Amino acid sequence: MDLAALAPIVIVLILGAMSPGPSLAVLIRNTVEGGKQRGVACGVGHGIGFGIYAFIAVAGIAQLKASASGAADLLEILGGLFLLLLAVLMLKGSGNEDTHQSSGRRGFSEGFLIAFLNPKILAFLLAIFSQFVQPDFTWGERALVACIAMCTDGGWYVLVALTISGTSLQTKLEENARKVELTMGCLLAGLGVWILL
């Protein structure tokens, strides 16, 4: 596998992780309620849940591309359309703030479950990886891509937990969430159009 081919994957994964949504809301709540340690645990749990989905997506796409080229083309088109749909939803906005419901679960389990029980993450990974995964990827290369996804996602959320813990950045992040969402929506729209063209 060409290491230069990993750069676009990492960039898209970082943009996806930076996008505000339920995962970020859960991380912020865990950090505020339980401090730095609970926030970091939440980020690690999210990364592991994300990594499991990433491996499923990479392995499935590689097998699909190896078995039928027509299905692979269809998957790429669907991936581009899904990115456009995500972009439209981000640009439109949710219209309401995420509510922080209290829970007895610890940070790690909340982080893991918010990633693992969110089918949008698998759909997002399928859309992204369908452009980069090749049918001749070995199982080691598939595991490497999934590990990069896990470390990128988990690393971002751990960094956020460490950065906002006990600072005013949490408030600023919540105040500017819509601007970040609009920026990510435009970037995803551009990527979706690029894939379709």
Residue pairs with C-beta under 8 A, 6 or more apart in sequence:
1 137
1 141
1 144
5 132
6 145
6 148
8 132
9 128
9 129
9 132
9 145
9 148
9 149
10 148
10 152
12 128
12 191
13 128
13 148
13 149
13 152
13 153
14 152
14 156
15 184
15 187
15 188
16 124
16 128
16 153
17 152
17 153
17 156
17 157
18 156
18 180
18 184
19 90
19 180
19 181
19 184
20 173
20 177
20 180
20 181
20 184
21 98
22 98
22 114
22 118
23 46
23 111
23 114
23 115
23 118
23 157
24 157
24 160
24 173
25 98
25 100
26 42
26 46
26 110
26 111
26 114
27 39
27 42
27 43
27 46
27 111
27 157
27 160
27 161
28 100
28 160
28 164
28 170
28 173
28 174
29 100
30 38
30 39
30 41
30 42
30 107
30 110
30 111
30 161
31 38
31 39
31 42
31 160
31 161
31 164
31 165
31 170
32 170
34 106
34 107
35 165
35 166
36 161
36 162
36 165
36 166
37 107
38 106
38 107
39 107
39 158
39 160
39 161
39 162
39 164
39 165
40 107
40 158
40 161
40 162
41 106
41 107
41 108
41 111
42 107
42 108
42 110
42 111
42 157
42 161
43 111
43 154
43 155
43 156
43 157
43 158
43 159
43 160
43 161
44 108
44 111
44 154
44 157
44 158
45 107
45 108
45 109
45 110
45 111
45 112
45 113
45 115
46 111
46 112
46 114
46 115
46 153
46 154
46 157
47 111
47 115
47 150
47 151
47 153
47 154
47 155
47 157
47 158
48 112
48 115
48 150
48 154
49 111
49 112
49 113
49 114
49 115
49 116
49 121
50 115
50 121
50 149
50 150
50 153
50 154
51 146
51 147
51 149
51 150
51 151
51 153
51 154
52 116
53 115
53 116
53 121
53 122
53 125
54 125
54 129
54 145
54 146
54 149
54 150
55 142
55 143
55 146
56 122
57 122
57 125
57 126
57 129
57 146
58 125
58 129
58 133
58 137
58 142
58 145
58 146
59 139
59 142
60 126
61 72
61 75
61 126
61 129
61 130
61 133
62 133
62 134
62 135
62 137
62 142
64 71
64 72
64 75
65 71
65 72
65 75
65 133
65 134
65 135
66 135
66 136
72 130
72 135
75 126
75 130
76 130
76 131
76 195
77 195
77 196
78 127
78 130
79 126
79 127
79 128
79 130
79 131
79 195
80 127
80 192
80 193
80 194
80 195
80 196
81 192
81 196
82 123
82 124
82 126
82 127
82 192
83 127
83 128
83 188
83 189
83 191
83 192
83 195
84 188
84 189
84 192
84 193
84 196
86 124
86 185
86 188
86 192
87 185
87 186
87 187
87 188
87 189
87 192
88 185
88 189
89 185
90 181
90 182
90 184
90 185
90 188
91 182
91 185
91 186
91 189
93 178
93 181
103 110
105 113
111 157
115 121
115 153
125 149
129 145
131 195
132 145
133 142
133 145
137 145
163 169
164 170
164 173
